[in-house]
Amino acid sequence: MFHSLSERVRAGETLIGTWLYLADVGVAEVIAGAGYDFVIIDMEHSPTGFANLRNLIMALEHRTAPVVRAKQNSPEYISGVLDQGPAAVMVPRIRTAEEARTAIELAKYHPLGLRGQGPYRVSDYGRNEHQVLQNANDKQMLWLQVEHRDAIDNLDEIMAIAGIDLLFVGRGDLSQSMGHLGEVDHPDVEAVAKRACQTICQAGLPAGSAFGAKADLKSWHDAGMRIFTVSADFQFVIDGANATLSHAKDNLKGGI
């Protein structure tokens, strides 16, 4: 199954997504119905593996565009993820042009890359294999995460390589590499990340990043960013659980 996400990104639409970490199909279905433009299934920092990846994609794909963040920049993850049929694969921790070339080689078919020819589920189990081989380079996107000060230094070289569909600025790891671990809103981190966003957009590539639920997205939109993720499934559970308990306690104040 192909999705319209690639056309929407290339058209410059402002799109809002969120993250799945809990690896639960029911949670995925609930999130899919909320109206996000895309949902990123995380394999890097969550329990999600290939055993349940297909089911999570199936829970999302009829109501939103599934994106998968692979665990690492390797063939067993990138090709295997794309063969399950997401709209895009995100590859973390890209620091150099050579690492970007590796991701492109694994994610794109000839002439851009050498993706293994076994499209499995995305081709409806072989029924539409020819269509997939002809169109996957355009329809299944490659999102690269630039999330280290080295990546920022190498940004021009990375962006010069054909086959990258979007660059996603990872402010968390960037903050660590700049000596401000976890301080994604530190003025130095924000300044570097915004300059990177502007550089990416000026080069004609879409830029994205991840934000908390109440972040100031407008300033990033003004800098050219059009792809945003806000919060995550576990945070929705935490916020809802905390708010409901707080309300109950306030309502019963004096009675318990």
N, C-alpha and C positions, 0 to 999 in steps of 0.2 A: 504494500500500500504506500503510495506517495502522498505527500502532504503539500499544502499551499504555503508553508512557512518560508521557503526559499524565495518565492515571488514577493511575499510581503516584506521580507527583510530587504531585498534588492530594490523594492519600490520606495524605501525610506520610511516606511510606517513606524510609528512609535509603538512598541510591543512590550507587554508586561507579562512576565512569567513568575514561577516560583519553583521550589525544590521539593523533591521526595527523598527522604532519608530513611523512613521507617520500614521500607521494603514490604509494605502491606497492601494487598490488592484492594481491599475495601477502602482504605484511606485514599488510594490512588483514584478510585471511582468518585469519591466525595470531592476531591480536589478538582478532578476533570470537569465536574458540573458547575464549578464556581465561576467560570468565564475567563480564566487566564488564556492568553494567546498561545502559550506553550508551557510545558512543565518539564523540568530537568530531573531525570532519574539519576541519582548519584551512585556511582560505583567506587569512587575514590575513598570516601570517608564513611560509608554506610555498610550494612550487612548485605546489600544487594549483590548477587552474583548471577551467573548465567542460568542457574537453576530456577530463578524466579523473574529474570529480566523480561522474558517473552510475555509472561502474564501481566506484568506491570505495564508494558507497552500496550497490550490489548485492552487493559482497563482505561487507558487514556485516549487512545487514538481516534475514537469516534466522536469525541467532544473537544479535543484540544490536540496540539501538535506535541508528540513526545520527543524530547531530546535526551541523550544519554551522555553523562560524563564518564569516560572510560577510566579505568584504574591507572593506566599508564600508557605511554607511547610505544606500543608493541603490537605485533600482528595478531596475537591471540586475543587481544581486546578490541582493537579498532575494527578490523575486518569482521570479526565475530559479532560485534555490536551492530554494525551497519546491516549485516545480513538478516537481523531480526526485524528491520523495517522502521527505525526511528526517522524523524525528519532531519536530524543532525546528530553528529557525534562531537562532543567537546573533549579536547585533549589537554590535560593539565601540564603545568610546569615546563612550558616551552621557553628556552633561554637563548637559543642560537638559531641561525638560519639553517644549520645542518639538522637540528632537531625538527625544525619546521618541514624541511624536505622529507625527512623520514615519515612524518605524519601524513603528508600529502601522498607519498608513495603507497602508504597502507590504506588510505581512505578513498583514493580516486583510481578509476580505471584508466587505461591508455586513452589519450596520449599524456594525461597529466601524471598518472601514477601507475602502479602495478598491483592494485587491489586483487586479492585472491578471487578467482571466478567461481563463486559458489553462493549465489544470492539467496538461497534457501527461502525463508519466510517472506521477505520483501517481494519476491517474484511470485507470490501465491504458490509456493512449493514447486516452482518450475513452470507453471502455466504461462507466466508472462516474463520469462527470462530474457528474451530478446529486448523487450521494452525497457527492462531494468538496465541491461548492459548499455543501451543507447542513451538513457536519460539520467542515470543515477548521479553522474558527476554534477549535474545541475540541480537535481531534485533533493539529493541527500547532502546536506551541508557539512562542511568541516569548520568547526569553531576551535580556535587555538587560544589557550589561556596564556597571557603574558603576565607573570606574577612574581617577577624577581627583578632586582635592579639591573642585572645583566641583560634581561630581555628588553628593558627600556633602552639601555645603551645600544642594543643590536636591532632596534625596531626598524630602522630603514632597510637593513639587509633582509630582515624577516618579511617585511611587506613587499619586497621586490619579487618574491617567488610566486609564480602563478599557481592557483589552486586553493588559496585561503579564502574562505567565504566570510569570516567574521573574526575579529580579535576581541577577546574578553579579558578585561583588565582585572586581575585577581588582587584586590587591595589587601586581603589578609596576609598572604605570603609576601606580598610586596612590603608590607609594614615590617615584617620580620627581617627581610633582607636589608632594610634600611636602618635597622637597630631600634625599631619601635614596635616590638612584638604585640600584636593584637590591637594596636592603636590605629585603626583604619581611618579615623577622622583627624589624626595628627596633622597639623598644617603642612609639614614637609611631605608627608605621604599623599595628602590630598592634592598638593601642588604638582607633584610628579605624575600622579594618576591622571589629573585633568590635562596636563600637557600631553601625556601619552594619548589620551582620548582625542584631543584636537589634532595631533599628528596623524593618527589613524584615519580620522575623518577627512582631513585634507588630502590624504593619499587615495581617497575614494573607497575605502573599506568601511563597513559598518563596525561600530564599537559598542560593547556592552559591559556591564558589571553587576555585581550583587550588592543588595542594600537591605537594611533593616526595614521593618514595617512603617516606620515614621520618618524615614530619611528624606532630606531635601533633594528630590529628584530634579527639580526645575533647573538648578544651577548646572547639573550635569547635562540636561537636555540642551541648555543654552550653549554648552561646550561642544555639542554635536552628537552626543550619545542618543541612540534610539532604542537600544535593547536593554531592558531592565529586568532583574529578578528582585522580588521583595519577599522576605521572610521564608518560611519553610514549614513543612507539615508538622514537625514536632513542636515548632514555636506556636502554631495555631492551637495545638492541644494544650500546651502550657498556658497560653494566654486565656483560652476558654475555661480551663479548669480553675485557674487562679481567680478569674473574674466571677465565675459562678459561686465559688466558695466564699469569696469576699462579700458578694451580694447576700448570700444566705446568712452569714454571720451578722452583717449589718441589719438585716431584717429581723433577726432574732435577738438583737442586742438587749441585754437585760434579762433575757429568758434562759441563757445558758452560761 
